[in-house]
Amino acid sequence: PASGGPSALGQLLQRAERALTQSGQELAWLTKHPLWLPTPLAPLFKALRWEAVDVAYLLLAALTDQKIILHAHDTNTLYCAACALRALITPLEYPNVFIPHLPPHLMGPESRTLLVDSCTPYMIGIETRTLRNLGAEPTGSVIADLGRGTVQRAPGTGWFDPCAPPFLSLCQELQSCMGDCMQFRANAAQTACLRFVVDVINLDSGFIGRSPAPADADALSRAQLIDEFAEDAVERCSRAGLGQDAIQVMERALQQSRGALLGEVCSTAARAKSSHESVSWGLGELAALVGNSAAETKLATLPVCGVLAHVYSAQPFRDWWGDPDRSRSPERLQWLQFRAKGIALTEYLRENRQAIAVLERSVEQQLHAIYNDVAASETAVDTPHTRNVTCELACSCSSSSAAAAAAAAA
């Protein structure tokens, strides 16, 4: 009967809720896993016309507290691209305002204030038509037009040079992953971004630690002096009989201070050495010489501490650095020491992605089994209303899964 449809839909939702509740522990692990991708990477890369430089720039914009606006006509592309970009900065987390799709019906007079006058960094996805209705585009934001595949860079980000280290290696590795949807290698693209972020945050064996540039050696030496001072201060307080609780508070405060100082340490080292190194080369000259062996040697000696200071001064890095549970947890130490431990990062990520996929399929199969069971009971009454309800059941099944994942992530 017609009245059976809604009750069947309610039955589906109740059973789906029970199944998701029973899988709550697995969903929590899944959505909190640093390598979990809430959406595929392909929509983001395809919308950017497979341009590695644009992907790299957006990654750095997310890492350096830029205001980022993504807009497109297709809301599915918009949502997927925003979620993928946020996920690519792992093992760091995006701490700023994040709205993957700002619904048009929620856009009031204050919307332009949010996009133009906000002093808080953000990553916001908005439909192209809605953005145009707001008037002139914000001039201080990164604006990615996912419909046309263009990226308008924000003022003050001239330090991003894809033809010089450390961004050159990222762009080259990303470019090797590109192609159409059939050729695009999502696992390799995720690995490229992970390798870059890990080499940024790992001072000893990352970009700064492996750089031959005197400015980078100076920056690393200054950072190590701060570390030694912090360790000495803790040791002195411990010998003086300071309580363990007080020492832990002190250690945490010193750790946060070291992270806060790192950006200034790198900037100071870069300024101190700029008059003695090849930084005076014009960026255009560097770009013209890429590929020449002599130029590659010259590029290798360029300091990276000055540009990485923008990352170290931003909130994602400072939040990560100041939280020992995240920055020094055993599973993340595998990433940070992948060079010293001889870990093949591509294979390591692939194995983790396979484990994640198994869990995703397990939850999906439970939901589809519930849907098929309830839908089968509806086939006994084949009416237009019943067929509509069957469609609603399928939509509800997918929506329940997405909502549960979002709730677990929150």
Stockholm file with secondary structure:
# STOCKHOLM 1.0

chainA/1-410         PASGGPSALGQLLQRAERALTQSGQELAWLTKHPLWLPTPLAPLFKALRWEAVDVAYLLLAALTDQKIILHAHDTNTLYCAACALRALITPLEYPNVFIPHLPPHLMGPESRTLLVDSCTPYMIGIETRTLRNLGAEPTGSVIADLGRGTVQRAPGTGWFDPCAPPFLSLCQELQSCMGDCMQFRANAAQTACLRFVVDVINLDSGFIGRSPAPADADALSRAQLIDEFAEDAVERCSRAGLGQDAIQVMERALQQSRGALLGEVCSTAARAKSSHESVSWGLGELAALVGNSAAETKLATLPVCGVLAHVYSAQPFRDWWGDPDRSRSPERLQWLQFRAKGIALTEYLRENRQAIAVLERSVEQQLHAIYNDVAASETAVDTPHTRNVTCELACSCSSSSAAAAAAAAA
#=GR chainA/1-410 SS CTTHHHHHHHHHHHHHHHHHHHTHHHHHHHHHCTTCCSSCSHHHHHHTTTCHHHHHHHHHHHHTTCCEEEEESCHHHHHHHHHHHHHTTTTSCCCSEEESCCCGGGCCTHHHIIIIICCSCEEEEEEHHHHHHTCSCCTTSEEEETTTTEEECCTTCTTCCTTSTTHHHHHHHHHTTCSSTTTCCHHHHHHHHHHHHHHHHCTTTSHHHHCCCHHHHHHHHHHHHHHHHHHHHHHHHHHTTCCHHHHHHHHHHHHHHHHHHHHHHHHHHHHHHTTTSGGGSCHHHHHHHTTCHHHHHHHHTSCCHHHHHHHHTSHHHHHHHTCHHHHTCHHHHHHHTTTTTTCCHHHHHHHHHHHHHHHHHHHHHHHHHHHHHHHHHHTTSCCHHHHHHHHHHHHHHHHHHHHHHHHHHC
#=GC SS_cons         CTTHHHHHHHHHHHHHHHHHHHTHHHHHHHHHCTTCCSSCSHHHHHHTTTCHHHHHHHHHHHHTTCCEEEEESCHHHHHHHHHHHHHTTTTSCCCSEEESCCCGGGCCTHHHIIIIICCSCEEEEEEHHHHHHTCSCCTTSEEEETTTTEEECCTTCTTCCTTSTTHHHHHHHHHTTCSSTTTCCHHHHHHHHHHHHHHHHCTTTSHHHHCCCHHHHHHHHHHHHHHHHHHHHHHHHHHTTCCHHHHHHHHHHHHHHHHHHHHHHHHHHHHHHTTTSGGGSCHHHHHHHTTCHHHHHHHHTSCCHHHHHHHHTSHHHHHHHTCHHHHTCHHHHHHHTTTTTTCCHHHHHHHHHHHHHHHHHHHHHHHHHHHHHHHHHHTTSCCHHHHHHHHHHHHHHHHHHHHHHHHHHC
//
